[in-house]
Amino acid sequence: MRFTKTIKLAAVALGLTATIASAGCATAEPGPAVKQPTVVLVHGAFAESSSWNGVIDLLNKHGLPNIAAGNPLRSVQGDADAVRSMVASIDGPVVLVGHSYGGQVISQVNDPKVKGLVYVAAFAPEEGETIGELSGKFPGSTLGETLNKVALPDGSTDLYIQPSKFQHQFAADVPNAQAALDAVTQRPLNDRALNGKSGVPNWKSLPSWFIIPTADYNIPVATQRFMAERAGARATVEIAGASHALAVSQPEPVAKIIVDAVKAVS
């Protein structure tokens, strides 16, 4: 009888131990992994997606997923629709980054996936504003006198920076050889995009970050500071002596502010 009782007690003890161990395993299970935001880079006028190459290299080193979207540069709403479609195809949260006119485009992308906005020498218009109006809001832009116009069959006009003036106007701190290539491969801005009015901007409800080159001849520095303050930017970084081609000439500080934005919204 003693032997039988001992076995029964041992069995009870083992069952209790198994129950405790099982409960411990259940509480130790990890929760679902939080998906890291994808950085969507949107180029502006007189540039192309490869203008982000230096920034992309650095984002890759940080392990941040990213994609450089093709910006059609045809009309504000049409261009925003193209970027919006790109965002819709991405699984998980997104941080939008816009350069120059690309800033106006990202400001029109309303999608719950978008968690933050980064403006790189970029426009952040209010509802009803155009980038042409903002360029003239404060003195300093010399872009107009450098442009070539190409009439299109649909009645609109494409605008290019004259190749001989491209480096000084757009990319003064970019090496000569690279600036010469960029002058040839620049993509034109259609005048419908130049004069297109913004809708209600998403920077009113999303956190934003601004990085400003102080030797920008396309968008006056005063205009960029005004837009950053108006948007309630989380941070505004100024790069002394940098040109409008900030992502090409200064990829390190551009990548850093993007990384900071991603961390803040993650």
C-alpha positions as CSV (number, residue, x, y, z in Angstrom):
1,M,0.0,0.0,0.0
2,R,2.8,2.4,0.8
3,F,4.4,1.7,-2.6
4,T,1.1,2.3,-4.4
5,K,0.5,5.6,-2.6
6,T,4.0,6.8,-3.3
7,I,3.5,6.2,-7.0
8,K,0.2,8.1,-7.0
9,L,1.8,11.1,-5.2
10,A,4.6,11.1,-7.7
11,A,2.2,11.1,-10.6
12,V,0.3,14.0,-9.1
13,A,3.5,15.9,-8.6
14,L,4.6,15.3,-12.2
15,G,1.3,16.4,-13.6
16,L,1.4,19.6,-11.6
17,T,5.0,20.2,-12.8
18,A,3.9,19.7,-16.4
19,T,1.0,22.1,-16.0
20,I,3.3,24.8,-14.6
21,A,5.8,24.3,-17.4
22,S,3.1,24.5,-20.0
23,A,1.8,27.7,-18.6
24,G,5.3,29.2,-18.6
25,C,5.8,28.4,-22.3
26,A,2.5,30.1,-23.2
27,T,3.5,33.4,-21.5
28,A,6.9,33.3,-23.1
29,E,5.7,33.3,-26.7
30,P,6.8,36.4,-28.6
31,G,4.2,38.8,-30.1
32,P,4.0,39.5,-33.8
33,A,7.0,41.3,-35.2
34,V,6.6,45.0,-36.0
35,K,7.2,45.7,-39.7
36,Q,9.9,48.2,-40.4
37,P,8.7,51.2,-42.6
38,T,9.6,51.2,-46.3
39,V,11.2,54.5,-47.4
40,V,9.7,55.8,-50.7
41,L,12.0,58.3,-52.4
42,V,10.4,60.7,-54.8
43,H,12.6,62.8,-57.1
44,G,11.7,66.3,-58.3
45,A,12.0,68.2,-61.6
46,F,15.1,68.2,-63.7
47,A,16.2,64.9,-62.0
48,E,15.4,61.2,-62.1
49,S,15.3,58.3,-59.7
50,S,19.1,57.7,-59.8
51,S,19.6,61.0,-58.1
52,W,18.9,59.1,-54.9
53,N,21.7,56.5,-55.5
54,G,24.0,57.8,-52.8
55,V,21.2,58.0,-50.2
56,I,20.0,54.5,-51.2
57,D,23.5,53.0,-50.5
58,L,23.4,54.5,-47.0
59,L,19.8,53.4,-46.3
60,N,20.8,49.9,-47.4
61,K,23.6,49.9,-44.9
62,H,21.1,50.7,-42.2
63,G,19.0,47.8,-43.3
64,L,16.1,50.0,-44.3
65,P,13.9,48.8,-47.2
66,N,13.5,51.5,-49.8
67,I,12.4,52.2,-53.3
68,A,12.9,55.2,-55.6
69,A,9.6,55.9,-57.3
70,G,9.4,57.2,-60.8
71,N,7.8,60.7,-60.7
72,P,6.1,61.5,-64.1
73,L,6.4,65.3,-63.6
74,R,3.2,65.8,-65.6
75,S,0.6,67.1,-63.2
76,V,0.3,67.4,-59.4
77,Q,-2.6,65.0,-59.0
78,G,-1.5,62.6,-61.7
79,D,2.0,62.4,-60.2
80,A,0.5,62.0,-56.7
81,D,-1.7,59.2,-58.0
82,A,1.4,57.4,-59.4
83,V,3.1,57.6,-56.0
84,R,-0.1,56.6,-54.2
85,S,-0.3,53.5,-56.3
86,M,3.3,52.6,-55.3
87,V,2.4,53.1,-51.7
88,A,-0.7,50.9,-52.1
89,S,1.5,48.1,-53.4
90,I,3.8,48.1,-50.3
91,D,3.1,45.8,-47.4
92,G,3.5,47.7,-44.2
93,P,4.1,51.3,-43.1
94,V,5.8,53.9,-45.3
95,V,7.9,57.1,-44.9
96,L,7.7,59.4,-47.9
97,V,10.7,61.4,-48.9
98,G,10.4,64.2,-51.5
99,H,13.0,66.3,-53.3
100,S,12.1,69.7,-54.8
101,Y,8.7,69.4,-56.6
102,G,8.6,65.8,-55.2
103,G,7.7,67.5,-51.9
104,Q,4.5,68.8,-53.4
105,V,3.7,65.3,-54.7
106,I,4.3,63.5,-51.4
107,S,2.2,66.1,-49.6
108,Q,-0.8,64.9,-51.7
109,V,-0.5,61.2,-50.9
110,N,-3.2,60.4,-48.3
111,D,-2.9,56.7,-47.2
112,P,-3.0,55.4,-43.7
113,K,0.3,53.5,-44.4
114,V,2.1,56.8,-44.6
115,K,3.6,57.6,-41.1
116,G,6.0,60.4,-41.8
117,L,7.3,62.9,-44.4
118,V,10.8,64.1,-45.2
119,Y,11.4,67.2,-47.3
120,V,14.8,67.4,-49.0
121,A,15.2,70.9,-50.5
122,A,11.5,70.5,-51.2
123,F,8.2,72.2,-51.5
124,A,5.5,71.7,-48.9
125,P,2.6,73.7,-50.3
126,E,-0.6,74.7,-48.5
127,E,-3.9,74.0,-50.1
128,G,-4.4,76.1,-53.3
129,E,-0.7,77.0,-53.6
130,T,1.6,76.3,-56.6
131,I,5.3,75.7,-56.6
132,G,5.7,78.6,-58.9
133,E,4.1,81.0,-56.4
134,L,6.2,79.6,-53.6
135,S,9.4,80.0,-55.6
136,G,8.7,83.8,-55.8
137,K,7.4,84.2,-52.3
138,F,10.9,85.3,-51.2
139,P,13.9,86.5,-53.3
140,G,16.7,84.2,-54.3
141,S,15.4,81.9,-57.1
142,T,17.2,82.3,-60.4
143,L,15.6,79.2,-62.0
144,G,13.3,81.0,-64.5
145,E,16.1,82.6,-66.4
146,T,17.9,79.3,-67.0
147,L,14.9,77.4,-68.6
148,N,14.4,76.1,-72.1
149,K,10.8,75.5,-73.2
150,V,9.6,72.7,-75.5
151,A,6.0,73.0,-76.8
152,L,4.1,69.7,-76.8
153,P,1.3,68.6,-79.1
154,D,-1.2,68.6,-76.3
155,G,-0.8,72.4,-75.8
156,S,1.4,72.1,-72.7
157,T,5.1,72.9,-72.3
158,D,8.0,71.0,-71.0
159,L,10.7,72.9,-69.1
160,Y,14.4,72.0,-69.0
161,I,17.4,73.7,-67.4
162,Q,19.8,74.7,-70.2
163,P,22.7,72.2,-70.0
164,S,25.3,75.0,-70.0
165,K,23.7,76.5,-66.9
166,F,22.7,73.3,-65.1
167,Q,25.6,72.9,-62.8
168,H,25.6,76.5,-61.5
169,Q,21.9,76.6,-61.1
170,F,21.1,73.1,-59.8
171,A,24.3,71.3,-58.7
172,A,27.1,73.7,-57.9
173,D,28.7,71.4,-55.3
174,V,28.4,68.2,-57.5
175,P,31.6,67.1,-59.3
176,N,31.9,68.4,-62.8
177,A,31.6,65.0,-64.5
178,Q,28.6,64.0,-62.5
179,A,26.9,67.4,-63.1
180,A,27.5,67.1,-66.8
181,L,25.8,63.7,-66.9
182,D,22.9,65.0,-64.8
183,A,22.4,67.9,-67.2
184,V,22.0,65.5,-70.1
185,T,19.7,63.0,-68.3
186,Q,17.5,65.5,-66.5
187,R,13.8,64.9,-66.9
188,P,11.6,67.9,-67.8
189,L,8.8,69.4,-65.7
190,N,5.6,70.1,-67.5
191,D,4.1,73.5,-67.0
192,R,0.9,71.9,-65.8
193,A,2.8,70.5,-62.8
194,L,4.5,73.9,-62.3
195,N,1.2,75.7,-62.1
196,G,-0.8,72.9,-60.4
197,K,-2.6,73.8,-57.2
198,S,-2.2,71.7,-54.2
199,G,-5.1,70.0,-52.4
200,V,-5.3,69.7,-48.6
201,P,-1.7,68.6,-47.6
202,N,-1.0,65.6,-45.4
203,W,1.7,67.5,-43.4
204,K,-1.1,69.0,-41.4
205,S,-1.7,65.6,-39.8
206,L,1.7,63.8,-40.2
207,P,5.1,64.4,-38.6
208,S,7.6,66.0,-41.0
209,W,11.3,66.6,-41.2
210,F,13.1,69.2,-43.4
211,I,16.7,69.4,-44.7
212,I,17.6,72.7,-46.3
213,P,20.7,73.5,-48.5
214,T,21.7,77.2,-47.9
215,A,23.1,77.7,-51.4
216,D,19.8,76.6,-53.2
217,Y,19.1,78.7,-56.3
218,N,15.9,76.9,-57.2
219,I,13.9,77.3,-53.9
220,P,15.0,80.3,-51.8
221,V,16.2,79.3,-48.3
222,A,13.7,81.7,-46.8
223,T,10.9,79.8,-48.5
224,Q,12.1,76.5,-47.2
225,R,12.4,77.8,-43.7
226,F,8.9,79.3,-44.0
227,M,7.4,76.0,-45.1
228,A,9.2,74.0,-42.4
229,E,7.9,76.3,-39.7
230,R,4.4,76.3,-41.1
231,A,4.4,72.5,-41.2
232,G,5.5,72.3,-37.6
233,A,8.6,70.2,-38.6
234,R,9.9,67.8,-35.9
235,A,13.4,68.8,-37.0
236,T,14.9,71.2,-39.6
237,V,18.6,70.7,-40.6
238,E,20.5,73.2,-42.7
239,I,23.5,72.2,-44.7
240,A,25.8,75.2,-45.3
241,G,26.9,75.8,-48.8
242,A,25.0,72.9,-50.3
243,S,23.2,73.2,-53.6
244,H,19.7,72.2,-54.6
245,A,21.1,68.7,-55.7
246,L,21.4,67.9,-52.0
247,A,20.8,64.2,-52.2
248,V,23.6,63.9,-54.7
249,S,26.2,66.1,-53.1
250,Q,25.4,65.4,-49.4
251,P,23.9,61.9,-49.2
252,E,25.1,61.4,-45.6
253,P,23.0,64.1,-43.8
254,V,20.1,63.3,-46.1
255,A,20.2,59.6,-45.2
256,K,20.6,60.6,-41.5
257,I,17.5,62.6,-41.3
258,I,15.5,59.9,-43.1
259,V,16.8,57.3,-40.6
260,D,15.8,59.7,-37.7
261,A,12.3,60.0,-39.2
262,V,12.0,56.2,-39.6
263,K,13.1,55.6,-36.0
264,A,10.6,58.3,-34.7
265,V,7.6,56.7,-36.4
266,S,8.5,53.0,-35.8
